[in-house]
Amino acid sequence: MVDNKTLTCIYITHGCGDHFFGIPVLQRRSSGVMAVATEQTIAQVA
């Protein structure tokens, strides 16, 4: 929580690990957090 706000969505802008490796940790800490990316970004990550 930051200033009483709850994280609900993470937008992944590109396929570099520093932009997505921490997502599982954030999802464990804040249930219901959704990760979102374009098809191109998903292809880079896969």
PQR file of N, CA, C, O and H, with PARSE charges and radii, in Angstrom:
ATOM      1  N   MET A   1       0.841  -1.178   0.000 -0.4000 1.5000
ATOM      2  CA  MET A   1       0.000   0.000   0.000 -0.0000 2.0000
ATOM      3  C   MET A   1       0.884   1.238   0.000  0.5500 1.7000
ATOM      4  O   MET A   1       1.874   1.318   0.728 -0.5500 1.4000
ATOM      5  N   VAL A   2       0.519   2.166  -0.802 -0.4000 1.5000
ATOM      6  CA  VAL A   2       1.179   3.460  -0.848 -0.0000 2.0000
ATOM      7  C   VAL A   2       0.101   4.506  -0.666  0.5500 1.7000
ATOM      8  O   VAL A   2      -0.843   4.577  -1.453 -0.5500 1.4000
ATOM      9  H   VAL A   2      -0.285   2.101  -1.393  0.4000 1.0000
ATOM     10  N   ASP A   3       0.236   5.309   0.356 -0.4000 1.5000
ATOM     11  CA  ASP A   3      -0.767   6.344   0.625 -0.0000 2.0000
ATOM     12  C   ASP A   3      -2.190   5.789   0.595  0.5500 1.7000
ATOM     13  O   ASP A   3      -3.085   6.384  -0.006 -0.5500 1.4000
ATOM     14  H   ASP A   3       1.003   5.252   0.995  0.4000 1.0000
ATOM     15  N   ASN A   4      -2.387   4.648   1.247 -0.4000 1.5000
ATOM     16  CA  ASN A   4      -3.706   4.012   1.346 -0.0000 2.0000
ATOM     17  C   ASN A   4      -4.297   3.596   0.006  0.5500 1.7000
ATOM     18  O   ASN A   4      -5.518   3.526  -0.137 -0.5500 1.4000
ATOM     19  H   ASN A   4      -1.660   4.166   1.736  0.4000 1.0000
ATOM     20  N   LYS A   5      -3.451   3.322  -0.968 -0.4000 1.5000
ATOM     21  CA  LYS A   5      -3.922   2.843  -2.270 -0.0000 2.0000
ATOM     22  C   LYS A   5      -3.462   1.402  -2.444  0.5500 1.7000
ATOM     23  O   LYS A   5      -2.381   1.027  -1.992 -0.5500 1.4000
ATOM     24  H   LYS A   5      -2.459   3.379  -0.851  0.4000 1.0000
ATOM     25  N   THR A   6      -4.281   0.608  -3.095 -0.4000 1.5000
ATOM     26  CA  THR A   6      -3.984  -0.797  -3.300 -0.0000 2.0000
ATOM     27  C   THR A   6      -3.556  -1.030  -4.740  0.5500 1.7000
ATOM     28  O   THR A   6      -4.196  -0.553  -5.677 -0.5500 1.4000
ATOM     29  H   THR A   6      -5.160   0.913  -3.462  0.4000 1.0000
ATOM     30  N   LEU A   7      -2.461  -1.772  -4.905 -0.4000 1.5000
ATOM     31  CA  LEU A   7      -1.983  -2.128  -6.232 -0.0000 2.0000
ATOM     32  C   LEU A   7      -2.955  -3.125  -6.851  0.5500 1.7000
ATOM     33  O   LEU A   7      -3.269  -4.145  -6.237 -0.5500 1.4000
ATOM     34  H   LEU A   7      -1.940  -2.159  -4.144  0.4000 1.0000
ATOM     35  N   THR A   8      -3.433  -2.841  -8.058 -0.4000 1.5000
ATOM     36  CA  THR A   8      -4.375  -3.743  -8.724 -0.0000 2.0000
ATOM     37  C   THR A   8      -3.873  -4.236 -10.077  0.5500 1.7000
ATOM     38  O   THR A   8      -4.312  -5.284 -10.551 -0.5500 1.4000
ATOM     39  H   THR A   8      -3.177  -2.012  -8.557  0.4000 1.0000
ATOM     40  N   CYS A   9      -2.957  -3.495 -10.708 -0.4000 1.5000
ATOM     41  CA  CYS A   9      -2.520  -3.850 -12.050 -0.0000 2.0000
ATOM     42  C   CYS A   9      -1.064  -3.445 -12.255  0.5500 1.7000
ATOM     43  O   CYS A   9      -0.633  -2.378 -11.817 -0.5500 1.4000
ATOM     44  H   CYS A   9      -2.601  -2.643 -10.324  0.4000 1.0000
ATOM     45  N   ILE A  10      -0.315  -4.319 -12.931 -0.4000 1.5000
ATOM     46  CA  ILE A  10       1.070  -4.036 -13.301 -0.0000 2.0000
ATOM     47  C   ILE A  10       1.130  -4.098 -14.819  0.5500 1.7000
ATOM     48  O   ILE A  10       0.794  -5.122 -15.413 -0.5500 1.4000
ATOM     49  H   ILE A  10      -0.666  -5.185 -13.287  0.4000 1.0000
ATOM     50  N   TYR A  11       1.557  -3.010 -15.449 -0.4000 1.5000
ATOM     51  CA  TYR A  11       1.675  -2.983 -16.906 -0.0000 2.0000
ATOM     52  C   TYR A  11       3.135  -3.190 -17.274  0.5500 1.7000
ATOM     53  O   TYR A  11       3.989  -2.377 -16.919 -0.5500 1.4000
ATOM     54  H   TYR A  11       1.831  -2.178 -14.966  0.4000 1.0000
ATOM     55  N   ILE A  12       3.426  -4.273 -17.983 -0.4000 1.5000
ATOM     56  CA  ILE A  12       4.791  -4.608 -18.387 -0.0000 2.0000
ATOM     57  C   ILE A  12       5.037  -3.969 -19.748  0.5500 1.7000
ATOM     58  O   ILE A  12       4.365  -4.298 -20.725 -0.5500 1.4000
ATOM     59  H   ILE A  12       2.733  -4.933 -18.272  0.4000 1.0000
ATOM     60  N   THR A  13       5.997  -3.060 -19.809 -0.4000 1.5000
ATOM     61  CA  THR A  13       6.213  -2.282 -21.025 -0.0000 2.0000
ATOM     62  C   THR A  13       7.105  -2.966 -22.048  0.5500 1.7000
ATOM     63  O   THR A  13       6.988  -2.698 -23.244 -0.5500 1.4000
ATOM     64  H   THR A  13       6.544  -2.793 -19.015  0.4000 1.0000
ATOM     65  N   HIS A  14       8.008  -3.858 -21.593 -0.4000 1.5000
ATOM     66  CA  HIS A  14       8.856  -4.593 -22.518 -0.0000 2.0000
ATOM     67  C   HIS A  14       9.446  -5.805 -21.812  0.5500 1.7000
ATOM     68  O   HIS A  14       9.290  -5.967 -20.602 -0.5500 1.4000
ATOM     69  H   HIS A  14       8.103  -4.076 -20.621  0.4000 1.0000
ATOM     70  N   GLY A  15      10.125  -6.655 -22.576 -0.4000 1.5000
ATOM     71  CA  GLY A  15      10.523  -7.960 -22.081 -0.0000 2.0000
ATOM     72  C   GLY A  15      11.804  -8.063 -21.295  0.5500 1.7000
ATOM     73  O   GLY A  15      12.335  -9.166 -21.169 -0.5500 1.4000
ATOM     74  H   GLY A  15      10.252  -6.523 -23.559  0.4000 1.0000
ATOM     75  N   CYS A  16      12.332  -6.988 -20.760 -0.4000 1.5000
ATOM     76  CA  CYS A  16      13.532  -7.067 -19.919 -0.0000 2.0000
ATOM     77  C   CYS A  16      13.149  -7.578 -18.531  0.5500 1.7000
ATOM     78  O   CYS A  16      12.153  -7.144 -17.953 -0.5500 1.4000
ATOM     79  H   CYS A  16      11.901  -6.092 -20.862  0.4000 1.0000
ATOM     80  N   GLY A  17      13.944  -8.496 -18.010 -0.4000 1.5000
ATOM     81  CA  GLY A  17      13.633  -9.128 -16.738 -0.0000 2.0000
ATOM     82  C   GLY A  17      13.401  -8.176 -15.587  0.5500 1.7000
ATOM     83  O   GLY A  17      12.592  -8.462 -14.705 -0.5500 1.4000
ATOM     84  H   GLY A  17      14.753  -8.849 -18.480  0.4000 1.0000
ATOM     85  N   ASP A  18      14.094  -7.047 -15.576 -0.4000 1.5000
ATOM     86  CA  ASP A  18      13.909  -6.114 -14.458 -0.0000 2.0000
ATOM     87  C   ASP A  18      12.514  -5.505 -14.452  0.5500 1.7000
ATOM     88  O   ASP A  18      12.135  -4.828 -13.497 -0.5500 1.4000
ATOM     89  H   ASP A  18      14.751  -6.814 -16.293  0.4000 1.0000
ATOM     90  N   HIS A  19      11.755  -5.741 -15.508 -0.4000 1.5000
ATOM     91  CA  HIS A  19      10.389  -5.228 -15.564 -0.0000 2.0000
ATOM     92  C   HIS A  19       9.348  -6.272 -15.182  0.5500 1.7000
ATOM     93  O   HIS A  19       8.183  -5.930 -14.979 -0.5500 1.4000
ATOM     94  H   HIS A  19      12.063  -6.291 -16.284  0.4000 1.0000
ATOM     95  N   PHE A  20       9.750  -7.551 -15.079 -0.4000 1.5000
ATOM     96  CA  PHE A  20       8.733  -8.555 -14.765 -0.0000 2.0000
ATOM     97  C   PHE A  20       9.156  -9.631 -13.771  0.5500 1.7000
ATOM     98  O   PHE A  20       8.290 -10.360 -13.288 -0.5500 1.4000
ATOM     99  H   PHE A  20      10.696  -7.829 -15.243  0.4000 1.0000
ATOM    100  N   PHE A  21      10.426  -9.770 -13.442 -0.4000 1.5000
ATOM    101  CA  PHE A  21      10.843 -10.835 -12.522 -0.0000 2.0000
ATOM    102  C   PHE A  21      10.204 -10.703 -11.140  0.5500 1.7000
ATOM    103  O   PHE A  21       9.986 -11.717 -10.477 -0.5500 1.4000
ATOM    104  H   PHE A  21      11.129  -9.177 -13.835  0.4000 1.0000
ATOM    105  N   GLY A  22       9.904  -9.512 -10.695 -0.4000 1.5000
ATOM    106  CA  GLY A  22       9.339  -9.312  -9.367 -0.0000 2.0000
ATOM    107  C   GLY A  22       7.828  -9.455  -9.276  0.5500 1.7000
ATOM    108  O   GLY A  22       7.261  -9.355  -8.188 -0.5500 1.4000
ATOM    109  H   GLY A  22      10.082  -8.688 -11.233  0.4000 1.0000
ATOM    110  N   ILE A  23       7.176  -9.684 -10.399 -0.4000 1.5000
ATOM    111  CA  ILE A  23       5.711  -9.753 -10.399 -0.0000 2.0000
ATOM    112  C   ILE A  23       5.168 -10.834  -9.456  0.5500 1.7000
ATOM    113  O   ILE A  23       4.218 -10.553  -8.725 -0.5500 1.4000
ATOM    114  H   ILE A  23       7.637  -9.765 -11.283  0.4000 1.0000
ATOM    115  N   PRO A  24       5.722 -12.055  -9.434 -0.5600 1.5000
ATOM    116  CA  PRO A  24       5.184 -13.056  -8.503  0.2800 2.0000
ATOM    117  C   PRO A  24       5.235 -12.601  -7.039  0.5500 1.7000
ATOM    118  O   PRO A  24       4.322 -12.896  -6.267 -0.5500 1.4000
ATOM    119  N   VAL A  25       6.279 -11.898  -6.663 -0.4000 1.5000
ATOM    120  CA  VAL A  25       6.383 -11.390  -5.289 -0.0000 2.0000
ATOM    121  C   VAL A  25       5.276 -10.382  -5.017  0.5500 1.7000
ATOM    122  O   VAL A  25       4.625 -10.436  -3.974 -0.5500 1.4000
ATOM    123  H   VAL A  25       7.020 -11.658  -7.290  0.4000 1.0000
ATOM    124  N   LEU A  26       5.064  -9.465  -5.948 -0.4000 1.5000
ATOM    125  CA  LEU A  26       4.006  -8.469  -5.775 -0.0000 2.0000
ATOM    126  C   LEU A  26       2.633  -9.125  -5.722  0.5500 1.7000
ATOM    127  O   LEU A  26       1.768  -8.694  -4.959 -0.5500 1.4000
ATOM    128  H   LEU A  26       5.594  -9.421  -6.796  0.4000 1.0000
ATOM    129  N   GLN A  27       2.429 -10.160  -6.525 -0.4000 1.5000
ATOM    130  CA  GLN A  27       1.139 -10.846  -6.520 -0.0000 2.0000
ATOM    131  C   GLN A  27       0.902 -11.593  -5.208  0.5500 1.7000
ATOM    132  O   GLN A  27      -0.235 -11.684  -4.745 -0.5500 1.4000
ATOM    133  H   GLN A  27       3.131 -10.510  -7.145  0.4000 1.0000
ATOM    134  N   ARG A  28       1.963 -12.126  -4.609 -0.4000 1.5000
ATOM    135  CA  ARG A  28       1.801 -12.785  -3.307 -0.0000 2.0000
ATOM    136  C   ARG A  28       1.480 -11.773  -2.214  0.5500 1.7000
ATOM    137  O   ARG A  28       0.706 -12.064  -1.302 -0.5500 1.4000
ATOM    138  H   ARG A  28       2.886 -12.052  -4.986  0.4000 1.0000
ATOM    139  N   ARG A  29       2.069 -10.592  -2.304 -0.4000 1.5000
ATOM    140  CA  ARG A  29       1.854  -9.567  -1.280 -0.0000 2.0000
ATOM    141  C   ARG A  29       0.509  -8.869  -1.424  0.5500 1.7000
ATOM    142  O   ARG A  29      -0.073  -8.432  -0.432 -0.5500 1.4000
ATOM    143  H   ARG A  29       2.697 -10.355  -3.045  0.4000 1.0000
ATOM    144  N   SER A  30       0.017  -8.763  -2.643 -0.4000 1.5000
ATOM    145  CA  SER A  30      -1.253  -8.072  -2.901 -0.0000 2.0000
ATOM    146  C   SER A  30      -2.123  -8.982  -3.758  0.5500 1.7000
ATOM    147  O   SER A  30      -2.008  -8.979  -4.983 -0.5500 1.4000
ATOM    148  H   SER A  30       0.490  -9.118  -3.449  0.4000 1.0000
ATOM    149  N   SER A  31      -2.980  -9.749  -3.130 -0.4000 1.5000
ATOM    150  CA  SER A  31      -3.800 -10.690  -3.891 -0.0000 2.0000
ATOM    151  C   SER A  31      -4.677  -9.942  -4.890  0.5500 1.7000
ATOM    152  O   SER A  31      -5.181  -8.855  -4.607 -0.5500 1.4000
ATOM    153  H   SER A  31      -3.074  -9.751  -2.134  0.4000 1.0000
ATOM    154  N   GLY A  32      -4.846 -10.539  -6.046 -0.4000 1.5000
ATOM    155  CA  GLY A  32      -5.683  -9.944  -7.070 -0.0000 2.0000
ATOM    156  C   GLY A  32      -4.951  -9.022  -8.031  0.5500 1.7000
ATOM    157  O   GLY A  32      -5.570  -8.452  -8.929 -0.5500 1.4000
ATOM    158  H   GLY A  32      -4.437 -11.422  -6.275  0.4000 1.0000
ATOM    159  N   VAL A  33      -3.634  -8.866  -7.855 -0.4000 1.5000
ATOM    160  CA  VAL A  33      -2.872  -8.004  -8.763 -0.0000 2.0000
ATOM    161  C   VAL A  33      -2.777  -8.689 -10.123  0.5500 1.7000
ATOM    162  O   VAL A  33      -2.401  -9.858 -10.212 -0.5500 1.4000
ATOM    163  H   VAL A  33      -3.131  -9.330  -7.126  0.4000 1.0000
ATOM    164  N   MET A  34      -3.117  -7.963 -11.172 -0.4000 1.5000
ATOM    165  CA  MET A  34      -3.107  -8.491 -12.525 -0.0000 2.0000
ATOM    166  C   MET A  34      -1.923  -7.897 -13.289  0.5500 1.7000
ATOM    167  O   MET A  34      -1.672  -6.694 -13.220 -0.5500 1.4000
ATOM    168  H   MET A  34      -3.423  -7.013 -11.100  0.4000 1.0000
ATOM    169  N   ALA A  35      -1.199  -8.748 -14.017 -0.4000 1.5000
ATOM    170  CA  ALA A  35      -0.121  -8.287 -14.884 -0.0000 2.0000
ATOM    171  C   ALA A  35      -0.668  -8.178 -16.306  0.5500 1.7000
ATOM    172  O   ALA A  35      -1.354  -9.082 -16.783 -0.5500 1.4000
ATOM    173  H   ALA A  35      -1.403  -9.725 -14.073  0.4000 1.0000
ATOM    174  N   VAL A  36      -0.361  -7.066 -16.980 -0.4000 1.5000
ATOM    175  CA  VAL A  36      -0.880  -6.791 -18.317 -0.0000 2.0000
ATOM    176  C   VAL A  36       0.287  -6.441 -19.235  0.5500 1.7000
ATOM    177  O   VAL A  36       1.213  -5.738 -18.832 -0.5500 1.4000
ATOM    178  H   VAL A  36       0.196  -6.332 -16.593  0.4000 1.0000
ATOM    179  N   ALA A  37       0.236  -6.938 -20.479 -0.4000 1.5000
ATOM    180  CA  ALA A  37       1.277  -6.628 -21.458 -0.0000 2.0000
ATOM    181  C   ALA A  37       0.707  -6.788 -22.863  0.5500 1.7000
ATOM    182  O   ALA A  37      -0.313  -7.447 -23.066 -0.5500 1.4000
ATOM    183  H   ALA A  37      -0.517  -7.509 -20.807  0.4000 1.0000
ATOM    184  N   THR A  38       1.383  -6.176 -23.822 -0.4000 1.5000
ATOM    185  CA  THR A  38       0.987  -6.352 -25.218 -0.0000 2.0000
ATOM    186  C   THR A  38       1.418  -7.740 -25.693  0.5500 1.7000
ATOM    187  O   THR A  38       2.224  -8.397 -25.034 -0.5500 1.4000
ATOM    188  H   THR A  38       2.212  -5.641 -23.658  0.4000 1.0000
ATOM    189  N   GLU A  39       0.893  -8.182 -26.817 -0.4000 1.5000
ATOM    190  CA  GLU A  39       1.285  -9.476 -27.380 -0.0000 2.0000
ATOM    191  C   GLU A  39       2.777  -9.505 -27.689  0.5500 1.7000
ATOM    192  O   GLU A  39       3.427 -10.534 -27.504 -0.5500 1.4000
ATOM    193  H   GLU A  39       0.238  -7.648 -27.352  0.4000 1.0000
ATOM    194  N   GLN A  40       3.326  -8.390 -28.158 -0.4000 1.5000
ATOM    195  CA  GLN A  40       4.750  -8.317 -28.472 -0.0000 2.0000
ATOM    196  C   GLN A  40       5.598  -8.492 -27.213  0.5500 1.7000
ATOM    197  O   GLN A  40       6.613  -9.188 -27.238 -0.5500 1.4000
ATOM    198  H   GLN A  40       2.799  -7.554 -28.309  0.4000 1.0000
ATOM    199  N   THR A  41       5.189  -7.871 -26.131 -0.4000 1.5000
ATOM    200  CA  THR A  41       5.926  -8.002 -24.875 -0.0000 2.0000
ATOM    201  C   THR A  41       5.841  -9.422 -24.352  0.5500 1.7000
ATOM    202  O   THR A  41       6.836  -9.966 -23.873 -0.5500 1.4000
ATOM    203  H   THR A  41       4.364  -7.306 -26.110  0.4000 1.0000
ATOM    204  N   ILE A  42       4.675 -10.025 -24.436 -0.4000 1.5000
ATOM    205  CA  ILE A  42       4.513 -11.412 -23.991 -0.0000 2.0000
ATOM    206  C   ILE A  42       5.427 -12.331 -24.796  0.5500 1.7000
ATOM    207  O   ILE A  42       6.018 -13.253 -24.234 -0.5500 1.4000
ATOM    208  H   ILE A  42       3.867  -9.583 -24.825  0.4000 1.0000
ATOM    209  N   ALA A  43       5.551 -12.096 -26.092 -0.4000 1.5000
ATOM    210  CA  ALA A  43       6.432 -12.899 -26.939 -0.0000 2.0000
ATOM    211  C   ALA A  43       7.891 -12.740 -26.517  0.5500 1.7000
ATOM    212  O   ALA A  43       8.650 -13.708 -26.566 -0.5500 1.4000
ATOM    213  H   ALA A  43       5.070 -11.347 -26.548  0.4000 1.0000
ATOM    214  N   GLN A  44       8.298 -11.542 -26.104 -0.4000 1.5000
ATOM    215  CA  GLN A  44       9.669 -11.313 -25.642 -0.0000 2.0000
ATOM    216  C   GLN A  44       9.938 -12.057 -24.339  0.5500 1.7000
ATOM    217  O   GLN A  44      11.037 -12.568 -24.126 -0.5500 1.4000
ATOM    218  H   GLN A  44       7.682 -10.756 -26.064  0.4000 1.0000
ATOM    219  N   VAL A  45       8.943 -12.117 -23.478 -0.4000 1.5000
ATOM    220  CA  VAL A  45       9.095 -12.735 -22.158 -0.0000 2.0000
ATOM    221  C   VAL A  45       9.109 -14.260 -22.261  0.5500 1.7000
ATOM    222  O   VAL A  45       9.823 -14.929 -21.514 -0.5500 1.4000
ATOM    223  H   VAL A  45       8.049 -11.702 -23.652  0.4000 1.0000
ATOM    224  N   ALA A  46       8.327 -14.800 -23.180 -0.4000 1.5000
ATOM    225  CA  ALA A  46       8.169 -16.265 -23.291 -0.0000 2.0000
ATOM    226  C   ALA A  46       9.445 -16.955 -23.718  0.5500 1.7000
ATOM    227  O   ALA A  46       9.471 -18.178 -23.854 -0.5500 1.4000
ATOM    228  H   ALA A  46       7.747 -14.256 -23.786  0.4000 1.0000
TER
END
